[in-house]
Amino acid sequence: MSNTAILDRPTDNRPSLRLVPDVAETAEAAPAAPQRHLPPGVAPRGFALYVGLDEAKAAASGVSLNVLVDALRRTIAELSPEAETYATVALAPVGAGGRDVDVVRLALHEPSAVARTKAEETEDEDRAPGGVVVDISRKRVLIDGESAAFTFKEFELLQYLVLREGRTIERTELVGSLWQQGDADAPGERTIDVHVRRLRAKLGRYEDIVRTVRGVGYRFDRHADVVIRYGHGTPSPDRF
């Protein structure tokens, strides 16, 4: 049996998400209105429908995410013109992995998805660590289980490359994205190499995860001994 997220109104008057069984699946066994499943003092105010589908899969079916959203909105408008709708698309780093629908639930901070992610991170931390862990959510890097002494800018540099895994980033892009125009400490296109050298020195024997593409810039290459923790805040919803 699947669940539907509904909006609760607890005693502190703050809305929260709550899961109840889908009405369609319980219709035969319990034909009464879904309110009978709710605790006293609350009433349904809408629902959340999580759709797990990336652009490539949608394109293979001859549609796009925007087309699907518009179709759902039209259907809702026909069935219930008074209904208000709010649609978002969940964004996640390329290669983040996981089921599409789980990425969506996590991006929209669905409580059970967030709780499960936190539990998985705790389990990972309890294991004997080895290799490199780039923890995007906590802004830290672990090397063989020890926290590396990265400066804020060094972590930003590594994070920028990690979130664009496999793509060669030109020096001009790194400078323009990580430093504000006019910053006194902003490096030139060539002196960015100094920052990369310092970053690699702190990565130690794992320095080759940041590769130099001669004449162009730098690229992050993931190894088997590199783990990226995106955390519950990294995927972000973007409104249609």
C-alpha positions as CSV (number, residue, x, y, z in Angstrom):
1,M,0.0,0.0,0.0
2,S,1.4,3.4,-0.9
3,N,1.1,6.6,1.1
4,T,0.0,10.1,0.4
5,A,1.5,13.1,2.1
6,I,-1.0,15.5,3.6
7,L,-0.8,18.7,5.6
8,D,-1.4,18.5,9.3
9,R,-2.0,21.4,11.7
10,P,-0.5,20.4,15.1
11,T,-1.3,22.2,18.3
12,D,1.5,24.7,17.9
13,N,-0.3,25.9,14.7
14,R,2.6,25.1,12.4
15,P,1.8,23.0,9.3
16,S,3.7,19.7,8.8
17,L,3.6,16.8,6.4
18,R,1.9,13.5,7.4
19,L,1.5,10.3,5.5
20,V,-1.9,8.6,5.1
21,P,-2.9,5.6,3.0
22,D,-3.9,6.4,-0.6
23,V,-7.6,6.8,-0.9
24,A,-7.7,4.9,-4.2
25,E,-6.2,1.8,-2.7
26,T,-8.4,1.8,0.4
27,A,-11.6,2.6,-1.3
28,E,-13.0,-1.0,-1.4
29,A,-12.1,-1.7,2.2
30,A,-13.1,1.7,3.6
31,P,-15.4,3.6,1.3
32,A,-16.0,6.4,3.8
33,A,-14.2,9.8,3.5
34,P,-10.5,9.8,4.3
35,Q,-11.1,12.0,7.3
36,R,-11.8,8.9,9.4
37,H,-8.1,8.0,9.2
38,L,-7.1,11.4,10.8
39,P,-6.7,12.2,14.5
40,P,-9.2,14.7,16.0
41,G,-8.7,18.3,15.3
42,V,-7.1,18.1,11.9
43,A,-8.5,18.2,8.3
44,P,-7.0,17.6,4.9
45,R,-5.9,20.7,3.1
46,G,-4.3,19.3,0.0
47,F,-1.8,16.6,-1.0
48,A,1.8,16.2,-2.3
49,L,2.4,14.0,-5.4
50,Y,6.1,13.1,-5.8
51,V,7.0,12.3,-9.4
52,G,10.4,10.6,-10.0
53,L,11.5,11.2,-13.6
54,D,14.6,12.9,-15.1
55,E,14.7,14.8,-18.3
56,A,16.4,12.0,-20.2
57,K,13.6,9.5,-19.3
58,A,10.9,12.1,-20.1
59,A,12.5,12.9,-23.5
60,A,12.5,9.1,-24.3
61,S,8.8,9.2,-23.8
62,G,8.5,12.3,-26.1
63,V,7.7,14.8,-23.4
64,S,9.5,17.1,-21.0
65,L,9.0,17.8,-17.3
66,N,7.3,21.1,-18.1
67,V,4.8,19.4,-20.4
68,L,3.9,16.9,-17.7
69,V,3.5,19.6,-15.1
70,D,1.2,21.6,-17.4
71,A,-0.8,18.4,-18.1
72,L,-1.3,17.7,-14.4
73,R,-2.3,21.3,-13.8
74,R,-4.9,21.3,-16.6
75,T,-6.4,18.0,-15.2
76,I,-6.6,19.5,-11.7
77,A,-8.2,22.7,-13.1
78,E,-10.8,20.7,-14.9
79,L,-11.6,18.5,-11.9
80,S,-11.5,21.2,-9.3
81,P,-11.2,24.8,-10.6
82,E,-10.8,26.1,-7.0
83,A,-7.6,24.1,-6.3
84,E,-4.3,26.0,-6.0
85,T,-1.2,24.2,-7.4
86,Y,2.5,24.7,-6.8
87,A,5.0,22.8,-8.9
88,T,8.8,22.4,-8.5
89,V,11.5,20.5,-10.2
90,A,14.1,18.8,-7.9
91,L,17.7,19.6,-8.8
92,A,20.6,17.3,-7.9
93,P,24.2,17.1,-8.9
94,V,25.0,15.1,-12.0
95,G,25.9,11.5,-10.9
96,A,24.3,11.9,-7.5
97,G,22.7,8.5,-7.9
98,G,19.6,7.1,-6.2
99,R,16.1,6.7,-7.3
100,D,14.5,9.7,-9.0
101,V,11.6,9.8,-6.6
102,D,13.9,9.6,-3.6
103,V,15.8,12.6,-4.9
104,V,12.5,14.5,-5.2
105,R,11.4,13.6,-1.7
106,L,14.7,14.6,-0.3
107,A,14.8,17.9,-2.2
108,L,11.3,18.8,-0.9
109,H,12.4,17.8,2.7
110,E,9.8,15.1,3.1
111,P,10.3,14.1,6.7
112,S,10.8,10.4,6.4
113,A,13.3,10.9,3.5
114,V,15.3,13.4,5.5
115,A,15.3,11.1,8.6
116,R,16.5,8.1,6.6
117,T,19.3,10.1,5.0
118,K,20.5,11.3,8.4
119,A,20.4,7.7,9.7
120,E,22.4,6.5,6.7
121,E,25.0,9.2,7.3
122,T,25.3,8.2,10.9
123,E,25.9,4.6,9.8
124,D,28.6,5.7,7.4
125,E,30.3,7.6,10.1
126,D,30.3,4.6,12.5
127,R,32.1,2.5,10.0
128,A,35.9,2.4,9.9
129,P,36.6,5.3,7.5
130,G,39.2,5.2,4.7
131,G,39.9,7.2,1.6
132,V,38.4,10.7,1.1
133,V,35.0,11.8,2.2
134,V,33.8,15.1,0.8
135,D,30.9,16.1,3.0
136,I,29.1,18.9,1.1
137,S,26.3,19.3,3.7
138,R,28.8,19.8,6.6
139,K,31.4,21.7,4.6
140,R,34.3,19.4,5.5
141,V,36.7,16.8,4.1
142,L,37.8,13.6,5.8
143,I,41.0,11.9,4.8
144,D,41.4,8.4,6.1
145,G,39.0,9.3,8.9
146,E,40.7,12.5,9.9
147,S,39.3,16.0,9.3
148,A,41.4,17.9,6.8
149,A,42.4,21.5,7.6
150,F,40.9,23.1,4.5
151,T,40.3,26.8,4.5
152,F,36.9,28.1,3.4
153,K,38.1,29.0,0.0
154,E,39.9,25.6,-0.5
155,F,36.7,23.8,0.3
156,E,34.7,26.0,-2.0
157,L,37.2,25.2,-4.8
158,L,37.0,21.4,-4.2
159,Q,33.2,21.6,-3.9
160,Y,32.9,23.5,-7.2
161,L,34.8,20.8,-9.0
162,V,33.0,17.9,-7.2
163,L,29.5,19.3,-8.1
164,R,30.7,19.3,-11.8
165,E,32.2,15.9,-11.7
166,G,33.8,14.8,-15.0
167,R,33.6,18.3,-16.5
168,T,36.8,20.2,-17.2
169,I,36.5,23.7,-15.5
170,E,38.5,26.5,-17.1
171,R,40.6,28.7,-14.8
172,T,38.5,31.8,-15.8
173,E,35.3,30.1,-14.6
174,L,36.9,29.1,-11.3
175,V,38.0,32.7,-10.6
176,G,34.8,34.3,-11.8
177,S,32.6,31.9,-9.8
178,L,34.5,31.7,-6.5
179,W,35.7,35.3,-6.1
180,Q,33.8,38.5,-6.3
181,Q,34.9,41.0,-8.9
182,G,37.3,43.4,-7.3
183,D,38.2,41.2,-4.3
184,A,41.7,42.1,-3.1
185,D,42.6,38.4,-2.8
186,A,41.1,37.3,-6.1
187,P,43.7,35.3,-8.1
188,G,44.5,35.7,-11.7
189,E,44.0,33.0,-14.3
190,R,47.4,31.6,-13.7
191,T,47.7,32.2,-9.9
192,I,44.6,29.9,-9.4
193,D,47.2,27.2,-9.9
194,V,48.7,28.1,-6.5
195,H,45.3,27.5,-4.8
196,V,44.9,24.2,-6.6
197,R,48.4,23.1,-5.5
198,R,47.6,23.9,-1.8
199,L,44.4,22.0,-2.2
200,R,46.2,19.0,-3.6
201,A,48.8,19.1,-0.9
202,K,46.1,18.7,1.8
203,L,44.6,15.8,-0.2
204,G,47.9,14.0,0.2
205,R,48.0,10.6,-1.5
206,Y,44.6,11.3,-3.0
207,E,45.7,14.5,-4.8
208,D,45.0,13.0,-8.2
209,I,41.2,13.3,-7.7
210,V,41.8,16.9,-8.9
211,R,43.3,16.5,-12.3
212,T,45.0,19.1,-14.5
213,V,43.8,19.4,-18.1
214,R,46.8,21.0,-19.7
215,G,46.0,24.3,-21.3
216,V,42.4,24.3,-20.1
217,G,41.8,23.9,-16.4
218,Y,40.9,21.3,-13.8
219,R,38.6,18.4,-13.4
220,F,37.4,16.2,-10.4
221,D,37.7,12.5,-11.0
222,R,36.0,10.2,-8.6
223,H,37.9,7.2,-7.4
224,A,36.6,4.0,-5.7
225,D,38.0,5.3,-2.4
226,V,36.2,8.7,-2.7
227,V,32.8,9.2,-1.1
228,I,30.6,12.3,-1.7
229,R,28.0,13.1,0.9
230,Y,25.5,15.5,-0.5
231,G,23.3,15.6,2.7
232,H,19.6,16.4,2.9
233,G,20.1,20.0,1.9
234,T,22.0,19.7,-1.4
235,P,19.3,18.7,-3.9
236,S,17.2,21.8,-4.3
237,P,13.7,22.3,-5.6
238,D,13.2,24.9,-8.4
239,R,9.8,26.3,-9.1
240,F,8.3,25.8,-12.6
